[in-house]
Amino acid sequence: MGLTSSLPGKLSEEQLEEYLQLTYLSRNDILILLKKIMTINPCHENLNPNYRFQFEAIVELLPQLKYNPFRDRLLRVFSSEQDDLLSFEDVLDLCSVMSENCPYEVKARWAFHIYDFNEDGSIDGEDIEIIIGRLTNGKINNDVDKKHIVQVLLEAINLQKNGSINQLEFEHAIGKMPDFVSTFSFKI
């Protein structure tokens, strides 16, 4: 009895179930994201999970990203092909990590990659200076002030005293921030 899918994009119940198992999103969240994605290219009735969307289109669908100072890093880190484009599954991954249901450990792992601007596997002084600039919207532009903040952070977080913060040190420090999970979240 060939039942056709009544889900948007002709997503099958099996695909939906798989997304539910692989993400921290609810069924409703996934369906909302699917409906939003389908509006980007309404000419296609079927969802092509491999189709890659321009990040600007995703930002229009998820206005929570529009004013995020790290939106370019979110794009880079969550783009499975590292091509500055996002597939539907990349968007699911992004929204899953940013959901309130995502555990702290998973969020911290992704946050580390977002803040590792030079992608060398650690957060060093250069990365911290970029983070400071983005979080303060460039209001701290005095090099002496930036260097002081970098020095204080490295002294507090860099337990190995090697001049950069590794992932475990970062996760340890973030674990002491009670509002991290709520600030590293958005609703769909």
N, C-alpha and C positions, 0 to 999 in steps of 0.2 A: 504494500500500500504506500506508494511514494508520497509521503507527506512532505510538503515544502516548508521551508523555514519561514516563520512569521517574524523572525528577528530582523532588525535592521541589517542591511548589507548582506542579507541571506546567510548570516552566520549560523552555523549549526549549533544545536544544543551541546554537542560533544566539544566543539571549539570553545563555547562559552564555559563549559565545565572545566576545561583545561586551563583557561585564563583564570578562573576562580581559584584553582588549585595552585597556580604559579604566581599569583599576586596577593597583595593584602587588600584588594579592592572587593567591594560587594558586587553582587549581580547588577544592582541598580547603577552603581558607578560605571561599570563596564558598558552597560547599555547606553548610558548618557554619553560616554566618550565615543562610543560607536556612532551614535546619532550625530554628534558634533562632527566627527571625522567625515561622515557621509555628506555633510553639507559643503565640504570643500570642493568636492567634485560630484555634484548631484547627477551627472549624466551616467555615472556608473552605478548600476543597481547592486552589484556584487562587491563585497569588500575584497580587495587584493591585499593580503597581509604583508606582501613584499613591496608594495608601492611606497615610495619615499616622498614625504611631504616637505615643502619648504618650511623652515623654522618660523618664518613670519606668519604663515598660515596657522601654525600651531599656537603661536602667541595670540592671534586673534580669537582662536577657540578657547584658550585658557588665559584670560586676562590677568590671572594671578602672576603670570610670568612677565607681563609687560613692563613693570617697574622694578623687577627683581634685578639688583645690580650684578647678579651672577648668571643671568639668562644665557649669555654666550657660552659659559662653562657648562651649564646644564645641557645645552645643545651638544657640545663636544663630548661630554662624558656619557650621555645617554644615546648618542648616535651609534648604533651597533656597527655601522660601516665606516665610522669616522669621516663622513662625507658632508657634514653640516646639513644633513637631511634626517628626518625621523620617519620610521615606519609606524604603523598602528601599534605594533608590539613594543616599539621603543617608547611611544607615548604611554602605553600601559605601564611599562617599567618605571618611567618617570613619575607618573601619577601614583603608582603603588608605593614608591619610596617616600613620596611627599604626603601620603595619606596618614591620618592619625592612627591607623591600625598597624602601621609598620613599626617593628620593634626598634628600640634605640640602637642596638648593635648594627643593624642593617643601615639605618640612616647615617650613623657615624662613619661607616665604611664608604658610603657614597659621598658624604660631605668631604671626607679626606681627599678623594679624587677631584672633587670640584675645586677645592682650595689649593691643590697642587698644580699651580698654573704652568710651571715649566715641565710638568709631567716627568719628573726624575725620580718619583717614588718617595719623596719626602717634601715636607713643607719647610722651606728655608727662609732666610731673611728677605730675599727677593719676593717670594710668594706672599709673605706677611705684609710687606710694603704695598703690594697690589691690593690685598684684602683690606688694609687700612684705607687706602684711597677709595675703594668702592663703597665700603661701609660708611665713610664720612662724606661721600660725594665730593672728594677732593678738598675738603675744608682743612685737612691737616696736610699742608704742602711744605712745611718746614722740614728739611732733611734731618736736622738735629732731633726734632720731636719724633719723627718716624723711626729713626735709629734707636732712640731711647725706648720706644714702645716695643720694637723688635727685640731689643736686648732683654727687656723685662719679661716678655713672653717666652723667649728661648730659655732664660734662666729658670722660669717657673715650670715649663712643660718639657723641655729637652733633658730628660733624665740621663741620657748617655753622654751629655755634654759634648756632642760632636758638631754642633752648629746648625742642626736641622731636626725637625720633628718627624719621627717615623709614624707609621699608622697606629701601632699599639700605644705610643705616647699620646697621640692625638685622641684616640678613643678613650684613654684614661682621663685626659683633661676634660673632654666633652662630657664624660660621665658625671663630672662634678657640677655640671650646669643643669639645674633642675628644669629650666624652661627650654632646653635644647629641642626636645621632641615637638613641643608645640610651636616653636619658631621655625622649625624645619618641616613645616606642614602647610598644606592648603586643602581646601574643600573643592570638590569637583562641581 
